[in-house]
């Protein structure tokens, strides 16, 4: 009877240690993920990553050109990868 009580108490303590270990590991993963997300957001703000407005595109960032078709081919005249 005493041996069973020691085994039960040992199992409870071992279970508590495993639970604390898993909670600590989850907190560590959460902390690393949070820091990584913060760092990525910081880097994106530093680069000025944002949606460009219509007036910014019309300032001359986009170059319009004229071209002339030298030779026109049908769409299926290109060799396929399996035919080479």
N, C-alpha and C positions, 0 to 999 in steps of 0.2 A: 504494500500500500504506500509506503514512504517512497519507494522507487518510482512508482507511477506519478506521485506528486512532484518529484524532482524532474521527471521527464516532461510533465505538463508545464511546469514553470520554465524549464529550459526552452520548450517549444514556443512559449509566449514571448520570452526574451529574444529568441532567434527571429521570430516573426516581426517583432518590433524593430529589430536591427535591419531586417530586409526592407521593411516599409520606410524607415528613415533613409536608407540608402537610395531607394527608388525616388523618394521625394526630393532628396538632394540632387540626384542626377537630373530629374525633370527641371528643377530650378536652374541648374547649370546650363542645360540645353536652352531653356527659355532666355537666360541672360545672354548667352552667345548669339542667339537669333535676334534678340532685341538690339544688341550693339551692332550687329551686321546690318540690320534694317536701318538703324539710325545713320550708320556710315554711308550706306548707299543713297539715302535721301540727301545727306550732306553733300555728297559728290555730285548728285544731279542738280542741286541748287547752285553749286559752284560753276557748273558748266553752262548754266543758263538754259537748261533744257525746258522748253515751253512751246506751246503752239504758236506758230507765227500767224499774225493777222494778215488780212488782205492787203492793207497798205504797205506792210513790210515786204510782201512778195512783189508788189508793184514798183518798188523803189529801184529795181534793176538787178535784183539777185537772180532772176530767171532770164536767160538769154533766149530770144526768139531768133530763129534763123530760117532761111529759105533753102530748099534742096531740090535737086533734080534727079529723077530716077534714070539710071543709066541703062539698066536691063531689068525687065520685069520677069519673074518666074512664077510658075504655079506653085501653090502651097505644097503639093505632093511631089514636087520634083527634087526635093532635098533627099539625100540618101539617109536611110534609117540606120540606127546602130546595129541592128541584126542583119542588114544587107551588106555591110562593109566586108 
